[in-house]
Amino acid sequence: METHVPCTLEEERRIVTELISEAGDNLKEGNLYFVISNRSPLHANCAPHRTHDLGWYTSWQRSSREPTRPGPIDNHDIIDTQSDASDPQLCRRLEEGVDYVLVPQQVWKKLVEWYKGGPTIQRKLICQRFQSYSVEVYPLCLKLTDSRDKSSATIRLSKQASVGLLYELVCSARGVSKEKARIWDYFEKKKSVLLDPSSERTLEESCLQVDHDILLEVDENASSKYDMSSAGNELALVPVGPTRSDATNTTPGANGHSSSGFGEREKRGLRGLHNLGNTCFMNSTLQCLAHTPPFVDYFLKDYSDDINEDNPLGMRGELATAVGELLRKLWSSGKNAVAPRFFKTKLDRFAPQFSGYNQHDCQEVLSFLLDGLHEDLNKVKQKTYTESKDSDGRPDDEVAEEMWKYHKARNDSVIVDVCQGQYKSTLVCPDCGKFSITFDPFMYLTLPLPTSLTRSMTVSVFYGDGNRFRTPYTVTVPKDGSLGDLSNAIGAACGLKDDESLLLADVYAHKVYKYLETPLLSLSEIRDNDRIVAYRFNQMHRGPGKAKLEILHSEQKQSDFGRDAEISGKLFGIPLVTYVNSERHSGSDIDAIISGLLSPLHRTHSSSGSLEDTTVGEKEFSFSVFWLDRYSSSLKPLESDFVPNPLSATRLVVKWDEKEHEKYDSSSYLNDLPEVYKATSSVAEKVSLFSCLEAFLAEEPLGPDDMWCCPACKEHRQANKKLNLWKLPEILVFHLKRFAYTRFLKSKIDTFVDFPIHDLDLSKYVKNKEGESYLYELYAISNHYGGMGGGHYTAYAKLMDENKWYEFDDSRVSPIDEPKIKSPAAYVLFYRRVRSESEASSMDED
């Protein structure tokens, strides 16, 4: 398929930028957006994605020269191969910006006009909470079962479609009159809720989720519209708020002992949560909150008077109601798992970033829930504004108390009472010494994980002149260093001469995936499992008039090397790179170049039978060489008069058969390229929770993008910032910062953090000596297993009345021995204050 590009790349980008801006100014529900694959052509359909690969759209955005334009748009790699070609469906769990991009209708038309391709995948813009818009990339997919013959079908429509529209689609597809049809919510193949055909409720509000089962029943005797009143009341989804009839004597107390409503032998709080489609991140967080004693006390009682339906920052009390209903189910009798569908519906509605099939960060959903619950339960109806005053040399305790009073005047909820603390922040101007002290509230503490400041990296050096082959070098570089640091270290290790230089490349799938030629490139964008090669050249071999030649190796059969043959999957070994004159070359010229590069591998037996190097000038070399088209991956016979491309690397493929393998020792040198770093020990790096806390509290300069305007200098300064803990909450949450992000790379730190289970004493870290206990005990952990962009979340929680730990792995709940709860998977730690005997007795008297 040929492309048609009458514009320059610069003009294309200008047109697209204007069209995107125009679409952004005219947002309305129903606008069409189109999905474009952004996966690298190196990857198969729905295969794992290397985060710094350049897909079609990114390649188009970044192309700097006309010869490097991308080919036609190809969406096949993000389409589910099982879907109908007439109605292509996206693969599950795709990530926007990585696997695909969304463009407005007019942009899609232009790109197809210029580049052709497809298939077309269109989606609609929908209106979310507070008039915010989003593209519904994954419309609701419902699995319909017809009770008459047990046949099944798939129904796809927007989650914002009404129940009435669902009836119309199902009845039309099944040839049934609407008056005779009854459609049930058929979760887990059990009839649970009869959907009302006259309802204007959306499918989302009706708690229908992705891949949800629905059941069609047909009443042949029905002559009029079915009366929903006979089946509706006992099947109501959830009450609209916390009911006052909830018996308070079924509440497990904060001291961990059940009240009289619990049977003495009956265990509660051991119900799992069904996974509704990659929702383990949510389930882990909910189990930790559901086993937080003050929350259990609060939400299992009547909290209706606290709901603030008028708070513009809240969710009209709907989030608090959903959480309360879920906690009541989790603490009800029995051990059957609970399906958190109603809660997930509310979460998707008020925080659409957590909707869809993708995995999310449990700490992010925890942050949203704590903030959202606070706003839903904030007792302050009218917030007054109070201008904060500077400390002006006043005592810290006076300023801190004043700031906490101002905070409580605007924020008064169970979340503030239980979860919020206060820290002291000190800024010091590096020029004049002026300092500023503030006291700010916090909901949890995000702790960095102290790691080594250096990094060990292995790079294989290849000699482009053919005098030697490859040698691996392992060097130590700054962890936050640049590509220039790595190049200098490798140069020193291999004895690089003044008239020599290195060309670094990332080798992947037996080809050069990317040349690394930007000295300021951050080393964080090179992963430990990447394979990096440094090609060593004399300076005279590079520069003006030279072209880059990349030699690949293939073991395809001769019959596979016809015109326009595909190379996919037939390559082996490591590519060789050299520079040649950018002029015409004959077949013998290319033959000699390849012979020179391979000469260190030549097998020549002396009288003693040992191997010796040969010279480049032997006449018997004769290779089958093909030219590899960069975009189509097709092979074409090399013309007798060959001219390499001076603007980008030209790829040639050498066919290896028995003759070549007999002549060259490829097994030792062309295979087993080492990774940048491979751990030699199974013992993970280990740090203590205290060292993480100390790193969080350590003094450090502000970043260049976060300068402080010094009130004395009247200039923005890179001030030094120091944090101190001042007031600690009843429930103290530590978020271990395991995930690191750069422009192209996401990585996880698997360092083992050794944390106390009992007697976490924070007294020496708290500057306020008000006589409170700063002793804590662990009661819950959210764990993350695996790497970025996926993995799995579980939770450990302590059942207080039993003094035993349990593992909550979605719907599965099982006991676990206390020593086993410590692991490198620990991600969010939940602690509760341990009261002294005098404090406990004082609280009991109150």
Residue pairs with C-beta under 8 A, 6 or more apart in sequence:
1 72
1 116
1 117
2 116
3 69
3 71
3 72
3 114
3 115
3 116
4 113
4 114
4 115
4 116
5 12
5 69
5 114
5 115
6 114
7 15
7 114
8 66
9 60
9 63
9 64
9 66
9 69
12 60
12 110
12 114
13 61
15 110
16 103
16 107
16 110
16 111
19 104
19 106
19 107
19 110
20 103
20 104
20 107
22 106
23 31
23 104
23 105
23 106
23 107
27 125
27 133
28 125
29 124
29 125
29 126
29 127
29 133
30 124
30 125
31 104
31 105
31 124
31 125
32 104
32 105
32 122
32 123
32 124
32 125
33 102
33 103
33 104
33 105
33 122
33 123
33 124
33 125
33 135
34 102
34 103
34 104
34 105
34 107
34 108
34 120
34 121
34 122
34 123
35 75
35 78
35 90
35 100
35 101
35 102
35 121
35 122
35 123
35 137
36 56
36 57
36 73
36 75
36 100
36 101
36 102
36 103
36 108
36 111
37 55
37 56
37 57
37 73
37 74
37 75
37 76
37 77
37 78
37 99
37 100
38 55
38 56
38 57
38 58
38 97
38 98
38 99
38 100
38 101
39 49
39 53
39 55
39 56
39 77
39 78
39 99
39 100
40 49
40 50
40 53
40 54
40 55
41 74
41 77
41 631
41 633
42 50
42 53
42 508
42 509
42 513
43 49
43 50
43 53
43 77
44 77
45 76
45 77
45 78
45 79
45 81
45 91
46 77
46 78
46 80
46 81
46 91
49 95
49 98
49 99
49 789
50 508
51 98
51 744
51 745
51 746
51 788
51 789
52 514
52 525
52 744
52 745
53 513
54 62
55 99
56 70
56 73
56 74
57 101
57 103
59 68
59 70
60 69
60 70
60 111
60 115
63 69
63 70
65 647
65 648
67 645
67 647
67 648
68 647
68 648
70 115
70 631
71 115
71 117
71 631
71 632
72 115
72 116
72 117
73 111
73 112
73 115
73 116
73 117
73 118
74 117
75 88
75 117
75 118
75 119
75 121
76 119
78 90
78 91
78 94
78 99
78 100
78 121
79 88
79 89
79 90
79 91
79 119
79 121
80 88
80 89
80 90
80 91
80 92
83 89
85 119
88 119
88 121
90 100
90 121
90 137
90 138
91 99
92 357
93 278
93 357
93 358
93 359
93 790
94 100
94 137
94 357
94 358
95 358
95 789
96 102
96 137
98 789
100 137
102 123
102 135
102 137
103 111
105 122
108 120
112 118
123 135
123 136
123 137
123 139
124 135
124 136
124 158
125 133
125 134
125 135
125 136
126 133
126 134
126 135
126 136
126 158
126 159
126 160
127 133
127 160
128 134
128 349
128 352
129 315
129 349
129 350
129 352
132 352
134 352
136 158
136 159
136 160
137 356
138 210
138 356
138 357
139 156
139 157
139 158
139 159
140 156
140 157
140 158
140 159
140 161
140 203
140 204
140 208
140 209
140 210
140 212
141 154
141 155
141 156
141 210
141 211
142 154
142 155
142 156
142 157
142 166
142 203
142 208
142 211
142 212
142 213
142 214
143 152
143 154
143 155
143 211
143 212
143 213
143 214
144 152
144 153
144 154
144 155
144 170
144 173
144 214
144 215
144 216
145 151
145 152
145 186
145 189
145 213
145 214
145 215
145 216
146 152
146 153
146 174
146 216
147 215
147 216
147 217
147 218
148 216
148 218
153 173
155 166
155 169
155 170
155 173
155 214
157 165
157 166
157 169
157 203
158 203
159 202
159 203
159 204
159 208
159 348
160 202
160 203
160 204
161 202
161 203
162 199
162 200
162 201
162 202
162 203
163 183
163 195
163 196
163 197
163 199
163 200
163 201
163 202
163 203
163 206
164 197
164 198
164 199
164 200
166 183
166 195
166 203
166 214
167 178
167 181
167 183
167 195
167 197
168 178
170 176
170 181
170 183
170 214
170 216
171 177
171 178
171 181
174 181
174 216
176 216
176 218
178 197
178 225
179 222
179 223
179 224
179 225
179 226
180 218
180 219
180 220
180 222
181 197
181 216
181 217
181 218
182 194
182 216
182 217
182 218
182 219
182 226
183 194
183 195
183 197
183 214
183 215
183 216
183 217
184 191
184 192
184 193
184 194
184 195
184 214
184 215
184 217
185 191
185 192
185 193
185 194
185 195
185 206
185 207
185 208
185 212
185 214
186 192
186 212
186 213
186 214
186 215
187 212
187 213
187 339
187 341
188 213
188 339
189 213
191 215
192 235
193 206
193 207
193 235
193 236
193 237
194 228
194 231
194 232
194 235
195 206
195 214
196 228
196 232
197 225
197 226
198 225
198 228
199 206
204 345
204 348
204 349
205 345
205 349
206 237
207 237
207 341
207 342
207 344
207 345
208 214
209 276
209 277
209 341
209 344
209 345
210 276
210 277
210 356
210 357
211 277
219 226
237 342
238 321
238 322
238 325
238 342
239 321
239 325
240 321
241 304
241 307
241 317
241 321
242 299
242 302
242 303
242 304
242 307
242 321
242 324
242 325
243 302
243 304
244 302
244 304
246 300
246 301
246 302
246 328
247 261
248 259
248 300
248 301
248 302
249 259
249 260
249 261
250 259
250 261
250 262
250 300
250 331
251 259
251 261
251 296
251 297
251 300
251 301
252 258
252 259
252 262
252 268
252 269
252 293
252 296
252 297
252 300
252 331
252 800
252 801
253 259
253 293
253 297
254 293
254 294
254 296
254 297
255 293
255 800
256 293
256 800
256 801
256 803
257 800
257 801
258 264
258 268
258 801
262 268
263 333
266 333
267 335
267 799
267 802
268 331
268 332
268 333
269 290
269 291
269 296
269 330
269 331
269 799
270 335
270 799
270 806
270 813
271 329
271 330
271 331
271 332
271 334
271 335
271 336
271 337
271 338
271 813
272 283
272 337
272 338
272 808
272 809
272 810
272 811
272 812
272 813
273 279
273 283
273 286
273 287
273 330
273 337
273 338
273 339
273 340
273 808
273 810
273 811
274 337
274 338
274 339
274 340
274 810
274 811
275 283
275 810
275 811
276 339
276 340
276 341
276 344
277 357
278 357
278 358
278 359
279 340
279 344
280 359
280 792
280 793
280 794
280 810
281 359
281 360
281 361
281 362
281 365
281 793
282 340
282 344
282 347
282 354
282 360
282 362
282 365
283 340
283 793
283 795
283 808
283 810
284 362
284 782
284 783
284 793
284 794
284 795
284 808
285 362
285 365
285 366
285 369
285 782
285 793
285 795
285 828
286 326
286 330
286 340
286 343
287 330
287 780
287 795
287 797
287 808
288 366
288 780
288 781
288 782
288 795
288 797
288 828
288 830
289 295
289 323
289 327
289 366
289 369
290 296
290 326
290 327
290 330
290 331
290 797
291 779
291 780
291 797
291 798
291 799
292 418
292 731
292 779
292 780
292 830
292 832
293 779
293 800
293 832
294 414
294 417
294 418
294 730
294 731
295 327
295 414
295 418
296 327
296 331
298 414
299 323
299 324
299 327
299 328
300 324
300 327
300 328
300 331
303 320
303 324
303 377
303 414
306 320
306 377
306 379
306 413
306 414
307 317
307 320
307 321
307 376
307 377
308 314
308 317
308 375
308 376
308 377
308 378
308 379
308 381
309 316
309 317
310 381
311 375
311 376
311 378
311 381
313 375
314 372
314 375
314 376
314 378
315 346
315 350
315 372
315 375
315 376
316 376
317 376
318 346
318 350
318 376
319 346
319 350
319 369
319 372
319 373
319 376
320 373
320 376
320 377
322 342
322 343
322 346
322 347
323 343
323 369
323 373
325 342
325 343
326 338
326 340
326 342
326 343
329 338
330 338
335 813
337 810
337 811
347 354
347 355
347 365
348 354
348 355
350 372
351 365
351 368
351 372
353 360
354 360
354 364
354 365
354 368
359 789
359 790
359 791
361 739
362 782
362 784
362 793
362 827
362 828
363 446
363 735
363 782
363 827
363 828
366 444
366 733
366 735
366 782
366 828
367 443
367 444
370 415
370 419
370 443
370 444
371 443
373 413
373 414
373 415
374 411
374 413
374 415
374 416
377 413
377 414
377 415
378 411
378 412
378 413
379 412
379 413
380 409
380 410
380 411
380 412
383 409
383 410
384 409
384 410
386 406
386 409
388 403
388 406
388 438
389 402
390 436
391 399
391 436
391 437
391 438
396 424
396 437
396 439
396 726
396 767
396 768
397 768
397 770
399 437
399 439
400 422
400 424
400 439
400 726
400 727
400 768
403 422
403 438
403 439
403 440
404 422
404 439
404 441
404 727
407 416
407 441
408 416
411 420
411 441
415 443
416 441
417 730
418 729
418 730
418 731
419 443
419 444
419 729
419 730
419 731
419 733
420 441
420 442
420 443
420 729
421 441
421 442
421 725
421 726
421 727
421 728
421 729
421 732
422 439
422 440
422 441
422 442
422 726
422 727
423 439
423 440
423 442
423 723
423 724
423 725
423 726
423 727
424 437
424 438
424 439
424 723
424 724
424 725
424 726
424 767
425 437
425 438
425 439
425 440
425 721
425 722
425 723
426 435
426 436
426 437
426 721
426 722
426 723
426 724
427 435
427 436
427 437
427 702
427 708
427 719
427 720
427 721
428 434
428 435
428 719
428 720
428 722
429 435
429 708
429 710
429 712
429 713
429 717
429 719
430 701
430 717
430 718
430 719
430 720
431 710
431 713
431 715
431 717
432 710
432 712
432 713
434 710
434 711
434 712
434 713
436 708
436 711
439 726
443 733
444 732
444 733
444 734
444 735
444 828
445 693
445 696
445 732
445 733
445 734
445 735
446 696
446 735
446 737
447 689
447 692
447 693
447 695
447 696
447 734
447 735
447 736
447 737
448 692
448 695
448 696
448 737
449 687
449 692
449 695
449 736
449 737
449 738
449 749
449 751
449 753
450 687
450 691
450 692
450 695
451 479
451 685
451 749
451 751
452 479
452 685
453 478
453 479
453 480
454 476
454 477
454 478
454 479
455 476
455 477
455 478
455 479
455 481
455 523
455 677
456 474
456 475
456 476
456 677
457 474
457 475
457 476
457 477
457 486
457 523
457 526
457 532
457 676
457 677
458 472
458 473
458 474
458 532
458 674
458 675
458 676
458 677
458 678
459 472
459 473
459 475
459 486
459 490
459 504
459 532
459 533
459 534
459 676
460 470
460 471
460 472
460 473
460 531
460 532
460 533
460 534
460 574
460 673
460 674
461 470
461 471
461 472
461 473
461 490
461 494
461 502
461 533
461 534
461 535
461 536
462 469
462 470
462 533
462 534
462 535
462 536
462 574
462 576
462 577
463 469
463 470
463 536
463 600
464 535
464 536
464 537
464 541
464 577
464 578
464 579
464 597
465 537
465 538
465 541
465 596
466 596
466 597
466 598
466 599
466 600
466 616
467 600
468 600
469 600
469 601
469 669
470 533
470 574
470 669
471 494
472 674
473 490
473 493
473 494
475 486
475 489
475 490
475 492
475 493
476 489
477 485
477 486
477 489
477 523
478 485
478 523
479 523
479 524
480 522
480 523
480 524
481 522
481 523
482 519
482 520
482 521
482 522
482 523
483 504
483 516
483 518
483 519
483 520
483 521
483 522
483 523
484 519
484 520
485 523
486 504
486 523
486 526
487 502
487 504
487 519
487 534
490 496
490 502
490 504
490 534
491 502
494 534
494 536
496 502
496 536
499 538
499 539
499 540
500 536
500 537
500 538
500 539
501 536
501 537
501 539
501 542
502 534
502 535
502 536
502 537
503 515
503 517
503 534
503 535
503 537
503 542
503 577
504 515
504 516
504 517
504 532
504 533
504 534
504 535
505 512
505 513
505 514
505 515
505 516
505 532
505 533
505 534
505 535
505 577
506 512
506 513
506 514
506 515
506 516
506 526
506 530
506 531
506 532
507 513
507 531
507 532
507 533
507 574
507 575
507 673
508 530
508 531
509 571
510 552
510 553
510 571
510 572
510 573
510 574
510 575
511 550
511 552
511 571
511 575
511 651
512 533
512 550
512 575
512 577
512 649
515 649
516 526
516 532
522 742
522 743
524 740
524 742
524 745
524 747
525 742
525 743
525 744
525 745
526 532
526 676
527 676
527 745
527 747
528 675
528 676
528 677
528 678
529 675
529 676
529 678
530 675
530 676
531 673
531 674
531 675
531 676
532 676
533 574
533 673
535 577
535 578
537 578
537 579
541 578
541 579
542 579
545 581
545 582
545 646
546 579
546 580
546 581
546 582
546 646
547 579
547 580
547 581
547 582
547 644
547 645
547 646
547 650
548 577
548 578
548 579
548 644
548 648
548 649
548 650
549 577
549 578
549 579
549 580
549 593
549 644
549 649
549 650
549 652
550 575
550 576
550 577
550 649
550 650
550 651
550 652
551 575
551 576
551 577
551 578
551 594
551 597
551 652
551 654
552 567
552 571
552 575
552 628
552 651
552 652
552 653
552 654
553 571
553 572
553 573
553 575
553 653
553 654
553 656
553 666
553 670
554 567
554 570
554 571
554 572
554 653
554 654
554 655
554 656
555 570
555 572
555 655
555 656
555 657
556 565
556 567
556 570
556 655
558 624
558 655
558 657
560 570
561 624
561 626
561 635
561 655
563 636
563 637
564 632
564 634
564 635
564 636
565 634
565 635
566 633
566 634
566 635
567 628
567 633
567 634
567 635
567 653
568 633
571 653
572 656
572 670
572 671
573 666
573 670
573 671
574 669
574 670
574 671
574 673
576 597
576 598
577 649
578 593
578 597
580 593
580 644
582 643
582 644
582 646
583 643
584 641
584 642
584 643
585 593
585 641
585 642
585 643
585 644
586 640
586 641
586 642
587 625
587 638
587 640
587 642
589 642
590 625
590 638
590 642
590 652
591 621
591 622
591 623
591 625
592 616
592 621
594 621
594 623
594 625
594 652
594 654
595 616
595 618
595 621
595 623
596 616
598 664
599 613
599 614
599 615
599 616
600 613
600 669
601 664
601 665
601 666
601 669
601 670
602 613
602 614
602 618
602 663
602 664
602 665
603 611
603 662
603 663
603 664
603 665
604 611
604 612
604 613
604 614
605 611
605 612
606 612
611 665
623 654
623 655
623 660
624 654
624 655
625 638
625 652
625 653
625 654
625 655
626 635
626 636
626 637
626 638
626 652
626 653
626 655
627 635
627 636
627 637
627 638
627 639
627 642
627 650
627 651
627 652
627 653
628 634
628 635
628 651
628 652
628 653
629 635
629 636
630 648
630 651
635 653
638 652
644 650
654 660
656 666
660 666
684 750
684 751
684 752
684 824
685 751
685 752
686 751
686 752
686 753
686 754
687 751
687 752
687 753
687 754
688 753
688 754
688 755
689 734
689 753
689 754
689 755
689 756
689 760
689 829
692 734
692 736
692 753
693 734
693 762
693 765
696 723
697 722
697 723
697 724
697 725
697 765
698 722
699 720
699 721
699 722
700 720
700 721
701 718
701 719
701 720
701 721
702 708
702 718
702 719
702 720
702 721
703 718
704 718
707 716
707 717
707 718
707 719
708 716
708 717
708 718
708 719
709 715
709 716
709 717
710 716
710 717
710 719
724 765
724 767
725 762
725 765
725 766
725 767
726 766
726 767
726 768
727 766
727 768
728 762
728 766
728 772
728 774
728 833
729 833
730 832
730 833
731 830
731 831
731 832
731 833
732 776
732 830
732 831
732 832
732 833
733 828
733 829
733 830
733 831
734 755
734 828
734 829
734 831
735 827
735 828
736 753
736 826
736 827
736 828
736 829
737 749
738 748
738 749
738 750
738 751
738 784
738 827
739 746
739 747
739 748
739 749
739 788
740 746
740 747
740 748
740 749
746 788
746 789
747 788
748 784
748 787
748 788
750 824
751 824
752 822
752 823
752 824
753 824
753 826
754 822
755 778
755 822
755 826
755 829
756 778
757 777
757 778
757 818
757 821
757 822
758 777
758 778
759 775
759 777
759 834
760 775
760 776
760 777
760 778
760 831
761 774
761 775
762 774
762 775
762 776
763 774
763 775
765 774
766 774
772 839
773 833
773 834
773 835
773 836
773 839
774 833
775 833
775 834
776 831
776 832
776 833
776 834
777 831
777 832
777 834
778 798
778 821
778 829
778 830
778 831
779 797
779 798
779 800
779 830
779 831
779 832
780 795
780 796
780 797
780 798
780 829
780 830
781 795
781 796
781 797
781 821
781 826
781 827
781 828
781 829
781 830
782 793
782 794
782 795
782 827
782 828
782 830
783 793
783 794
783 795
783 796
783 823
783 825
783 826
783 827
784 791
784 792
784 793
784 825
784 827
785 791
785 792
785 793
785 794
785 825
786 792
793 827
794 807
794 808
794 809
794 810
794 825
795 807
795 808
796 805
796 806
796 807
796 808
796 816
796 821
797 805
797 806
797 808
798 804
798 805
798 806
799 805
799 806
804 815
805 815
805 816
805 817
805 818
805 821
806 813
806 814
806 815
806 816
807 813
807 814
807 815
807 816
835 843
